[in-house]
Amino acid sequence: MSTDTKNRICIALGLLAALLAQACGVASMQNLAERHEPQGSLQRPPKPHLLVVTASDARPDGTESSIAAGYLVFVPVVPFGKQSWTPERMKPAYSLPADVAAAVAKDLRAAGLFQDVQMSAQAATTGAKNAAAADGAYTLKLDVDRGHWIRYYTTYGLSIAGVALWYLGAPVAYGHNELGFHARLLDPSGATVAEANFYAEASVTESEYQTLPFGTTWGEFHTCFHEIAPQVRAFVANAALQLAGR
């Protein structure tokens, strides 16, 4: 077998290993609303009703991922390649904005700030606002503007030979999960009561020996929401106190 043929086989095997590392465990990714365990009630006097409107997607590129640059690591002496993955890329039937809204509604329902917390898949149109006003409901609008796995894929500047280091325990990639959204609370008339931005990120180091690589890395994505949830509670609680004084 010629040297060129051997090199081609090595490159093909290396690329296959890289693709398998990315494909494993995709279906295991759990939703934020499924995994989040809310804290107990804040035991404040409840306002009547809260309607959490399914979050809009305000990410600059929506559900699109940017991954091509990551494969530059197979060019000799290139140490790493940056990729930006969205959850929707890994799980097409999944919607991050809808999941964020469901997780926020679940947490606020447990907080006891309102007599009832419901979700609406309907956008905040005039009709939706009129319906909320008729029910005396407050509305929480969420616009998700950050929701990615920022991944620095690496072969340590060794091109295809660097794949061998993965199997010796060196990380396949470094990076972080990030989650951010803008929240706006509206009273039954549709007037803005309060608004705020929320953001968190969690470090991710990916190993070839993780049983479910994507399940583990997106687990850190859940960590982001776990950090944000108490902040959202405090934001809504403070707004509720202002409303109580009206």
ROKOL-345045 format. One record per residue (C-alpha): residue in one letter; x, y, z. Coordinates in steps of 0.02 Angstrom, whole numbers, always signed. Layout:
<rec residuo="A" X="X" Y="Y" Z="Z"/>
...
END
This chain:
<rec residuo="M" X="+0" Y="+0" Z="+0"/>
<rec residuo="S" X="+72" Y="+168" Z="-51"/>
<rec residuo="T" X="+109" Y="+309" Z="+73"/>
<rec residuo="D" X="-22" Y="+421" Z="-10"/>
<rec residuo="T" X="-154" Y="+287" Z="+11"/>
<rec residuo="K" X="-109" Y="+264" Z="+195"/>
<rec residuo="N" X="-120" Y="+453" Z="+223"/>
<rec residuo="R" X="-292" Y="+459" Z="+142"/>
<rec residuo="I" X="-353" Y="+317" Z="+253"/>
<rec residuo="C" X="-287" Y="+404" Z="+409"/>
<rec residuo="I" X="-372" Y="+567" Z="+362"/>
<rec residuo="A" X="-536" Y="+477" Z="+326"/>
<rec residuo="L" X="-530" Y="+386" Z="+494"/>
<rec residuo="G" X="-490" Y="+548" Z="+585"/>
<rec residuo="L" X="-636" Y="+639" Z="+506"/>
<rec residuo="L" X="-750" Y="+491" Z="+546"/>
<rec residuo="A" X="-696" Y="+499" Z="+729"/>
<rec residuo="A" X="-732" Y="+686" Z="+732"/>
<rec residuo="L" X="-906" Y="+663" Z="+658"/>
<rec residuo="L" X="-948" Y="+522" Z="+779"/>
<rec residuo="A" X="-893" Y="+631" Z="+925"/>
<rec residuo="Q" X="-1019" Y="+762" Z="+869"/>
<rec residuo="A" X="-1162" Y="+643" Z="+830"/>
<rec residuo="C" X="-1172" Y="+542" Z="+991"/>
<rec residuo="G" X="-1309" Y="+575" Z="+1117"/>
<rec residuo="V" X="-1406" Y="+706" Z="+1019"/>
<rec residuo="A" X="-1575" Y="+632" Z="+1063"/>
<rec residuo="S" X="-1532" Y="+636" Z="+1249"/>
<rec residuo="M" X="-1538" Y="+825" Z="+1262"/>
<rec residuo="Q" X="-1668" Y="+868" Z="+1394"/>
<rec residuo="N" X="-1772" Y="+1027" Z="+1389"/>
<rec residuo="L" X="-1744" Y="+1165" Z="+1516"/>
<rec residuo="A" X="-1923" Y="+1152" Z="+1576"/>
<rec residuo="E" X="-1904" Y="+964" Z="+1605"/>
<rec residuo="R" X="-1743" Y="+977" Z="+1704"/>
<rec residuo="H" X="-1773" Y="+1137" Z="+1803"/>
<rec residuo="E" X="-1826" Y="+1110" Z="+1985"/>
<rec residuo="P" X="-1900" Y="+1275" Z="+2049"/>
<rec residuo="Q" X="-1867" Y="+1341" Z="+2223"/>
<rec residuo="G" X="-2013" Y="+1357" Z="+2344"/>
<rec residuo="S" X="-2145" Y="+1492" Z="+2351"/>
<rec residuo="L" X="-2094" Y="+1671" Z="+2394"/>
<rec residuo="Q" X="-2257" Y="+1683" Z="+2494"/>
<rec residuo="R" X="-2300" Y="+1858" Z="+2436"/>
<rec residuo="P" X="-2479" Y="+1919" Z="+2410"/>
<rec residuo="P" X="-2522" Y="+1856" Z="+2235"/>
<rec residuo="K" X="-2581" Y="+1965" Z="+2092"/>
<rec residuo="P" X="-2725" Y="+1891" Z="+1990"/>
<rec residuo="H" X="-2650" Y="+1807" Z="+1836"/>
<rec residuo="L" X="-2491" Y="+1802" Z="+1733"/>
<rec residuo="L" X="-2481" Y="+1756" Z="+1550"/>
<rec residuo="V" X="-2308" Y="+1706" Z="+1488"/>
<rec residuo="V" X="-2303" Y="+1734" Z="+1301"/>
<rec residuo="T" X="-2198" Y="+1609" Z="+1205"/>
<rec residuo="A" X="-2031" Y="+1692" Z="+1183"/>
<rec residuo="S" X="-1981" Y="+1765" Z="+1016"/>
<rec residuo="D" X="-1814" Y="+1720" Z="+939"/>
<rec residuo="A" X="-1705" Y="+1876" Z="+938"/>
<rec residuo="R" X="-1540" Y="+1786" Z="+906"/>
<rec residuo="P" X="-1452" Y="+1874" Z="+760"/>
<rec residuo="D" X="-1448" Y="+1714" Z="+655"/>
<rec residuo="G" X="-1601" Y="+1631" Z="+730"/>
<rec residuo="T" X="-1582" Y="+1442" Z="+737"/>
<rec residuo="E" X="-1433" Y="+1440" Z="+619"/>
<rec residuo="S" X="-1267" Y="+1366" Z="+678"/>
<rec residuo="S" X="-1095" Y="+1415" Z="+616"/>
<rec residuo="I" X="-981" Y="+1263" Z="+618"/>
<rec residuo="A" X="-876" Y="+1261" Z="+459"/>
<rec residuo="A" X="-731" Y="+1358" Z="+534"/>
<rec residuo="G" X="-708" Y="+1221" Z="+664"/>
<rec residuo="Y" X="-640" Y="+1103" Z="+533"/>
<rec residuo="L" X="-491" Y="+1217" Z="+502"/>
<rec residuo="V" X="-409" Y="+1118" Z="+642"/>
<rec residuo="F" X="-368" Y="+985" Z="+512"/>
<rec residuo="V" X="-253" Y="+1111" Z="+427"/>
<rec residuo="P" X="-76" Y="+1088" Z="+500"/>
<rec residuo="V" X="-24" Y="+1212" Z="+637"/>
<rec residuo="V" X="-202" Y="+1280" Z="+659"/>
<rec residuo="P" X="-231" Y="+1257" Z="+848"/>
<rec residuo="F" X="-420" Y="+1273" Z="+856"/>
<rec residuo="G" X="-575" Y="+1317" Z="+757"/>
<rec residuo="K" X="-722" Y="+1414" Z="+829"/>
<rec residuo="Q" X="-898" Y="+1347" Z="+808"/>
<rec residuo="S" X="-1067" Y="+1414" Z="+865"/>
<rec residuo="W" X="-1200" Y="+1279" Z="+890"/>
<rec residuo="T" X="-1384" Y="+1308" Z="+926"/>
<rec residuo="P" X="-1491" Y="+1177" Z="+1015"/>
<rec residuo="E" X="-1604" Y="+1171" Z="+862"/>
<rec residuo="R" X="-1457" Y="+1111" Z="+756"/>
<rec residuo="M" X="-1440" Y="+958" Z="+867"/>
<rec residuo="K" X="-1626" Y="+928" Z="+895"/>
<rec residuo="P" X="-1728" Y="+999" Z="+748"/>
<rec residuo="A" X="-1898" Y="+977" Z="+831"/>
<rec residuo="Y" X="-1839" Y="+1080" Z="+980"/>
<rec residuo="S" X="-1873" Y="+1267" Z="+1004"/>
<rec residuo="L" X="-1763" Y="+1362" Z="+1126"/>
<rec residuo="P" X="-1881" Y="+1513" Z="+1140"/>
<rec residuo="A" X="-2030" Y="+1401" Z="+1181"/>
<rec residuo="D" X="-1925" Y="+1302" Z="+1306"/>
<rec residuo="V" X="-1864" Y="+1460" Z="+1393"/>
<rec residuo="A" X="-2044" Y="+1522" Z="+1409"/>
<rec residuo="A" X="-2100" Y="+1354" Z="+1479"/>
<rec residuo="A" X="-1957" Y="+1351" Z="+1606"/>
<rec residuo="V" X="-1992" Y="+1530" Z="+1661"/>
<rec residuo="A" X="-2178" Y="+1493" Z="+1679"/>
<rec residuo="K" X="-2140" Y="+1337" Z="+1781"/>
<rec residuo="D" X="-2027" Y="+1432" Z="+1899"/>
<rec residuo="L" X="-2145" Y="+1581" Z="+1922"/>
<rec residuo="R" X="-2291" Y="+1463" Z="+1950"/>
<rec residuo="A" X="-2195" Y="+1386" Z="+2096"/>
<rec residuo="A" X="-2149" Y="+1559" Z="+2162"/>
<rec residuo="G" X="-2330" Y="+1597" Z="+2206"/>
<rec residuo="L" X="-2323" Y="+1779" Z="+2150"/>
<rec residuo="F" X="-2483" Y="+1760" Z="+2048"/>
<rec residuo="Q" X="-2640" Y="+1661" Z="+2077"/>
<rec residuo="D" X="-2612" Y="+1576" Z="+1911"/>
<rec residuo="V" X="-2471" Y="+1570" Z="+1782"/>
<rec residuo="Q" X="-2511" Y="+1511" Z="+1607"/>
<rec residuo="M" X="-2418" Y="+1501" Z="+1443"/>
<rec residuo="S" X="-2480" Y="+1566" Z="+1277"/>
<rec residuo="A" X="-2414" Y="+1509" Z="+1109"/>
<rec residuo="Q" X="-2497" Y="+1664" Z="+1036"/>
<rec residuo="A" X="-2386" Y="+1812" Z="+998"/>
<rec residuo="A" X="-2422" Y="+1975" Z="+1089"/>
<rec residuo="T" X="-2539" Y="+2039" Z="+954"/>
<rec residuo="T" X="-2676" Y="+2165" Z="+985"/>
<rec residuo="G" X="-2800" Y="+2022" Z="+1002"/>
<rec residuo="A" X="-2692" Y="+1936" Z="+1132"/>
<rec residuo="K" X="-2672" Y="+2099" Z="+1229"/>
<rec residuo="N" X="-2861" Y="+2126" Z="+1226"/>
<rec residuo="A" X="-2891" Y="+1949" Z="+1290"/>
<rec residuo="A" X="-2764" Y="+1975" Z="+1431"/>
<rec residuo="A" X="-2845" Y="+2140" Z="+1477"/>
<rec residuo="A" X="-3017" Y="+2060" Z="+1482"/>
<rec residuo="D" X="-2952" Y="+1926" Z="+1601"/>
<rec residuo="G" X="-2859" Y="+2054" Z="+1708"/>
<rec residuo="A" X="-2699" Y="+1961" Z="+1669"/>
<rec residuo="Y" X="-2523" Y="+2027" Z="+1671"/>
<rec residuo="T" X="-2411" Y="+1976" Z="+1526"/>
<rec residuo="L" X="-2227" Y="+1929" Z="+1528"/>
<rec residuo="K" X="-2143" Y="+1944" Z="+1358"/>
<rec residuo="L" X="-1976" Y="+1858" Z="+1330"/>
<rec residuo="D" X="-1857" Y="+1888" Z="+1184"/>
<rec residuo="V" X="-1714" Y="+1762" Z="+1177"/>
<rec residuo="D" X="-1558" Y="+1846" Z="+1106"/>
<rec residuo="R" X="-1423" Y="+1724" Z="+1159"/>
<rec residuo="G" X="-1430" Y="+1535" Z="+1153"/>
<rec residuo="H" X="-1276" Y="+1447" Z="+1087"/>
<rec residuo="W" X="-1139" Y="+1325" Z="+1126"/>
<rec residuo="I" X="-978" Y="+1419" Z="+1084"/>
<rec residuo="R" X="-857" Y="+1277" Z="+1045"/>
<rec residuo="Y" X="-670" Y="+1288" Z="+1013"/>
<rec residuo="Y" X="-633" Y="+1126" Z="+922"/>
<rec residuo="T" X="-449" Y="+1076" Z="+935"/>
<rec residuo="T" X="-320" Y="+954" Z="+867"/>
<rec residuo="Y" X="-179" Y="+1050" Z="+954"/>
<rec residuo="G" X="-102" Y="+1112" Z="+792"/>
<rec residuo="L" X="-63" Y="+933" Z="+739"/>
<rec residuo="S" X="-199" Y="+915" Z="+607"/>
<rec residuo="I" X="-264" Y="+736" Z="+592"/>
<rec residuo="A" X="-127" Y="+670" Z="+706"/>
<rec residuo="G" X="-200" Y="+773" Z="+848"/>
<rec residuo="V" X="-353" Y="+660" Z="+851"/>
<rec residuo="A" X="-243" Y="+530" Z="+937"/>
<rec residuo="L" X="-229" Y="+649" Z="+1085"/>
<rec residuo="W" X="-418" Y="+641" Z="+1109"/>
<rec residuo="Y" X="-404" Y="+455" Z="+1141"/>
<rec residuo="L" X="-264" Y="+487" Z="+1266"/>
<rec residuo="G" X="-383" Y="+597" Z="+1367"/>
<rec residuo="A" X="-348" Y="+771" Z="+1297"/>
<rec residuo="P" X="-506" Y="+876" Z="+1272"/>
<rec residuo="V" X="-590" Y="+874" Z="+1101"/>
<rec residuo="A" X="-652" Y="+1052" Z="+1127"/>
<rec residuo="Y" X="-664" Y="+1195" Z="+1251"/>
<rec residuo="G" X="-796" Y="+1330" Z="+1261"/>
<rec residuo="H" X="-956" Y="+1379" Z="+1349"/>
<rec residuo="N" X="-1145" Y="+1376" Z="+1338"/>
<rec residuo="E" X="-1231" Y="+1545" Z="+1342"/>
<rec residuo="L" X="-1411" Y="+1597" Z="+1371"/>
<rec residuo="G" X="-1484" Y="+1771" Z="+1370"/>
<rec residuo="F" X="-1654" Y="+1853" Z="+1351"/>
<rec residuo="H" X="-1747" Y="+2017" Z="+1374"/>
<rec residuo="A" X="-1900" Y="+2014" Z="+1488"/>
<rec residuo="R" X="-2042" Y="+2141" Z="+1488"/>
<rec residuo="L" X="-2189" Y="+2137" Z="+1610"/>
<rec residuo="L" X="-2352" Y="+2217" Z="+1549"/>
<rec residuo="D" X="-2504" Y="+2261" Z="+1653"/>
<rec residuo="P" X="-2681" Y="+2214" Z="+1594"/>
<rec residuo="S" X="-2692" Y="+2375" Z="+1492"/>
<rec residuo="G" X="-2533" Y="+2329" Z="+1396"/>
<rec residuo="A" X="-2424" Y="+2461" Z="+1478"/>
<rec residuo="T" X="-2246" Y="+2411" Z="+1522"/>
<rec residuo="V" X="-2221" Y="+2393" Z="+1709"/>
<rec residuo="A" X="-2038" Y="+2338" Z="+1709"/>
<rec residuo="E" X="-1907" Y="+2264" Z="+1594"/>
<rec residuo="A" X="-1734" Y="+2189" Z="+1614"/>
<rec residuo="N" X="-1600" Y="+2086" Z="+1526"/>
<rec residuo="F" X="-1536" Y="+1919" Z="+1589"/>
<rec residuo="Y" X="-1378" Y="+1825" Z="+1538"/>
<rec residuo="A" X="-1274" Y="+1681" Z="+1600"/>
<rec residuo="E" X="-1139" Y="+1566" Z="+1532"/>
<rec residuo="A" X="-1064" Y="+1403" Z="+1591"/>
<rec residuo="S" X="-896" Y="+1328" Z="+1544"/>
<rec residuo="V" X="-893" Y="+1169" Z="+1439"/>
<rec residuo="T" X="-747" Y="+1051" Z="+1411"/>
<rec residuo="E" X="-785" Y="+908" Z="+1292"/>
<rec residuo="S" X="-700" Y="+738" Z="+1304"/>
<rec residuo="E" X="-698" Y="+591" Z="+1183"/>
<rec residuo="Y" X="-742" Y="+478" Z="+1330"/>
<rec residuo="Q" X="-904" Y="+563" Z="+1381"/>
<rec residuo="T" X="-1040" Y="+433" Z="+1360"/>
<rec residuo="L" X="-1157" Y="+560" Z="+1284"/>
<rec residuo="P" X="-1053" Y="+710" Z="+1229"/>
<rec residuo="F" X="-1195" Y="+824" Z="+1176"/>
<rec residuo="G" X="-1306" Y="+774" Z="+1321"/>
<rec residuo="T" X="-1167" Y="+826" Z="+1440"/>
<rec residuo="T" X="-1120" Y="+989" Z="+1354"/>
<rec residuo="W" X="-1301" Y="+1046" Z="+1343"/>
<rec residuo="G" X="-1316" Y="+1001" Z="+1527"/>
<rec residuo="E" X="-1210" Y="+1155" Z="+1558"/>
<rec residuo="F" X="-1338" Y="+1252" Z="+1455"/>
<rec residuo="H" X="-1465" Y="+1204" Z="+1589"/>
<rec residuo="T" X="-1342" Y="+1272" Z="+1717"/>
<rec residuo="C" X="-1360" Y="+1442" Z="+1634"/>
<rec residuo="F" X="-1548" Y="+1442" Z="+1662"/>
<rec residuo="H" X="-1526" Y="+1383" Z="+1841"/>
<rec residuo="E" X="-1421" Y="+1540" Z="+1871"/>
<rec residuo="I" X="-1545" Y="+1656" Z="+1785"/>
<rec residuo="A" X="-1706" Y="+1588" Z="+1863"/>
<rec residuo="P" X="-1685" Y="+1671" Z="+2035"/>
<rec residuo="Q" X="-1647" Y="+1836" Z="+1948"/>
<rec residuo="V" X="-1808" Y="+1825" Z="+1848"/>
<rec residuo="R" X="-1904" Y="+1786" Z="+2008"/>
<rec residuo="A" X="-1829" Y="+1939" Z="+2094"/>
<rec residuo="F" X="-1869" Y="+2048" Z="+1943"/>
<rec residuo="V" X="-2052" Y="+1994" Z="+1940"/>
<rec residuo="A" X="-2067" Y="+2003" Z="+2131"/>
<rec residuo="N" X="-2003" Y="+2182" Z="+2135"/>
<rec residuo="A" X="-2123" Y="+2228" Z="+1995"/>
<rec residuo="A" X="-2266" Y="+2145" Z="+2090"/>
<rec residuo="L" X="-2226" Y="+2252" Z="+2243"/>
<rec residuo="Q" X="-2235" Y="+2408" Z="+2136"/>
<rec residuo="L" X="-2402" Y="+2351" Z="+2068"/>
<rec residuo="A" X="-2467" Y="+2320" Z="+2244"/>
<rec residuo="G" X="-2439" Y="+2503" Z="+2283"/>
<rec residuo="R" X="-2548" Y="+2562" Z="+2138"/>
END
